């Protein structure tokens, strides 16, 4: 593997001149710069980005921690984050913690070094003091640590209300909603709280089922759905994330229920999963692309030493009607 000295020798310049070209720290005559770049190309020389980052005090890398990269929402969000960062001159380092506290702590310890310029935190298993004491620019996703660290999320209260109103219009009498288990109050819980509040106002039964985030794949959700629907045949409405929603719809059909006459469903997220079904699923769509754009905009401000304009950014969700809810004239 070629070294900086090999490049200098081939270009007939001093090694410090090659270093200046690589780091952009001083003016180098255009013809000399061309000779160095040609030598690098011929030798297939690849600069040591870590060393350059330490020299410039800029690594050009942003880390993003997610609880599970297999989750459709986080995989979609990571894709948009990578695109936005690349256009801003940064590379994305994606870290999946599998919702494991010890694993998250190991990643945090690693990121405290000079390996990244900033962090997008999509997990929150650690004590809040870990995030508060973090010395690099940090943006939280869906969890508010304090009034100093900015957080970007969907307007989940609106999402819960839109879902509740759709169940009311559909004439549902007994609604179940699937919620991920957390010791902390993540902002996405606001959708469940608002769903319960609105449905209770309209005297509609509402039951929350809490499950660990990473306990189920599709088959696991399918088994859970069959158990719940068999034990509680009166359930005629469901709100959940995309994957469990598709599993519940399949279980309902297998148990002889008609969609949407006997069983209605509203999916929450609106990722690619809802487009993989033969039936159009009514969905509360999170603005994943806009979440990525807003997160990067806030992070860029922090990287430039500017205070964010606000502490919490709540982006508007939307209702996308499908054929898993009923058209009705019930008043709200």
N, C-alpha and C positions, 0 to 999 in steps of 0.2 A: 504494500500500500504506500502510495506516494506521500511524502511529508512536505511541510512548508519549505524546508531547505532544498528539496528536490525541485520544487517550483522555482525558487529563487535562482538555483544553478542553471536551469534550462532557460530562464528569461534573462539571465546574466544581470541580475540585480541583487541587492542585499535582502536578507530574510525580513528585515524590518519594513522594507518597502512593500513586500507582499502582504505583511500584516496590516499595513496602513490601508491597502486596497480592500482587504477582507473586512476590516472593521470600519472603514470610512472615517478614520480619525484625522486625516490630514490630506492636503491636496497632493495628487500624483499626476504628473504630466500625462495627457491622453494617450500618447504613443507608448509610454511605459506601461500604462494600465492595460492597453490592448495586448502588449507582449505577455504580461502576466496572465491575463485571462486566456490567451491562446495556449500558454504553457500548462495551465490548469486543465484545460480541455484535453490536450494531448496526453497528459499524464493521468487523466480521469481522477483528478484530485477532488476530494470531498472535504470541505472545511469542517472542523470540529465545532458544531453548533453550540454545544454546552460551554466550551471555552470562550467562544465569541460572545455568548450571552453573559457570562460572568464579567467579561471585559467591558461590555456596553451597559451592564446592569439591566439588561433586558433579554429574557430568554425567548420571547416570541411564541410562548406556549401558554395556553389557558387550560386548566384542568376542570373537568366536570364530573362530579360524583353523583351516581344514580343508584337506587336500591336494587334494580334488576334490569339489565339491558334487554332481557327477553320480553319485558312488558311492552306492549305495543305503543303506549303513550310515550314512554321514555326513549324507545328506539327511534320513534318519529321525531321527537324533540331534539335528540342528539344529532340527527341528520341535519335539521335546520340550523342548529347551533354551529355545527362544523362549517356549513356553507357561509353563514354570516361572519364567522371568525376568519375564514380564509380570505374573504373579500376585504377584511380589515388588516390583513397581513399577519394573522396569527394562526397557529396550528392548535388543534384540539387534542388533549389527552383525556381519554374517557376511562373512568374508573368505576367498576360495578362492585358494590359492597355485598350484594346478595342479602341486604338488610341485616348484616351481621355487625354488631357493635365493635368487636375486636378488629375486624377487617377495616371498618371505617377509621378506627384509631390509627391503624398502620398507615393508611393512605394519608391521613392528616399529618402524621409525623414526617412522612416523606415530603409532603408539599410545603412543610415549613422551611425546607432548604431553598436554594435559589433555582430550583428546577422549573418553576412556573412564575408567570407574572401576576396571575390572578386566578380565582376559583369561583365556579358556579356550583352551588351546593344544593343538590336535589335530595339529600338525605339529612336526617336530624336525630340520629340515635344517641349521640354523645350529649354530655352535659352542656348547657348553653354557654358556660364559661369557656369551653374549647373554641367556640365560634367567636365569642367576644374578644378573646385574647389573640386571635389569628392576626398576624402582622401584614398580610397581603390583602389587596382589594378583594372583597368577597360579596357576592350577591346570592341571597337565599331564594329557593323556589318553593312556594307553597307553605312556608313556615316562617313566622315572625319571631325572631330572637329578642330584639329590643327596638328602640326608636332610632338607633344609629345605623344598624345594618339594613340596607334596602332589601325588600322582598318583592318578587314578581309572581303573580298568580292570576288565575282566571277569577272572574266575579262569581264565585261559587254560590253565594246566596241567591243571585239571579238564576243560576242554573237549577237549583232546587225548586225555586218558585215556578219556573217554566215547566219543569217536569210534573209538579203537583197539579198545575192548571190543566195539563194534558190528561192526567188521570181523571180529574173532575169532569172534563168535557167528555171523556170516554165512558163515564158512568161507573167507574170502578168502585168497589165496596171494601176491598181488603188488599192493601198494597204492602209488598215486602221490598226492602232495599238492602243491598249487600255493601258492607263497609269494611275497609282494611283496618286492621288492629294497630293501634299506636298508643304509646304511653303519653304522648304529647298531643296537643290539639293542633293538628295540621289544618291549614286553611280550607282544604277540600272538605273537611267535616261540615263546613257551613252549608254545603248543598244538602246534606242529610238533615241538619237541624231545620233548615227552611222547609224542606219537603214535609217533615213531621208537623211543623207548626201550621202550615197551610192546610194539610189534610185533616188535622185535628179540628181546625176551625170549621171544616165542612163535615164533621162527624164521620170521617172515613177512617177505618181501622188502618193502622200503619205500624209495621214491625221492622226493626233494624236487626240484621244478622251480621255480627262482626267476626271476621276471620283473619288469621295471620296473612301478611302480604304475600309471602312466597310459598304457602303451603299447597297451592293448587296449580295444575296445568289444566288444559281443556277437559281431559277425562275426569280430573278431580272435581272440577266445577259441575260437570254433567252428573256425576254421582251425588253431589250435594244437592243439585236441583231436583233430581228424582226423589230423594229422601224428603226434602221440604214439601214438594208438591203432593206427594203421597200422604204425608202426615197432616197436611193442611190444605185439603182440596178446595177450601173457600177462597184461597188466594187467587185474585184475578188481575193483579198488576205487579210489575217489577221495575225497579230502577237499579242499575249496576253499571260497572265499567264494561267496555265492549266485549271482552272475551267471556266473562260469566253470563252476560246477557244472551249471547248466541247459544251458550250451553243450556240456559233455562228455556229458551225458545225451542231447542231441539227436544229437551226433556218433556216439555208441555205437549208437543206434537206426538211424541212417543206414548204419552199417557192418554191420548185421545182428545186433547183439548184443541179447540179451533182458535186460530189466530186471525183477527183480534177479538172474535165474538166471545170466547170464553177466557182468554188470557191476553192482557196487553203488556207491552214492554217498552221502556224508554232506556236507551243505552246512553251512558255518560262518557264522553271523550271524543268520539267521532274520528277514530283512527282508521287505517286501512282495513281493519278487521270487519267493520260493518259493511264494507263493500264486497266482502267475500261470500256473502250469503245470497241465496236465491230470492229471499224476501227483503224488501226495503225496510230497514229498521228505523223507527223514530228515534232521533238522537239529539242530545244536548252536546253541541260541538264546541270543544275548546279551541281557541284560536292559536294553535300550536306555532304556526309561522310567526305570528305577531308576538307571542311570548318570547320566542328566540330573539327577534329583533329588539324588543324592549330590554331584555336581559343584557344583550351585548351593548346597547346604547348606554345603559346605566353603568356597566362595567368599564366601558371606555372612559366615561366621565371620572370614575374613581382612579383609573390608571393615569389620567391627566392631572390628578390632584384636585379635582373639582368635587364639591359636595353634590349629591343627587338632589334633584328638585323636590322630591318627596320620598317618604319612607316606604310606602306601600303602593304598588301599582296593580290595580285590579282591572283586567281586560275583559271586555264584554263577550259572553258566550251567546250562542244562538240555538234556536230550536229548528231542527230539520225534520219535517214531518215525513213519516213513512207509512207503511201499511200494518204496523204492529200496534197502533192505537186506533180507537174508533172515532168517527166523526159523530158528534152529538150536539144537542142544543142546551145541555145543562149550563145554568148560569154559574158564574164564579163569585 
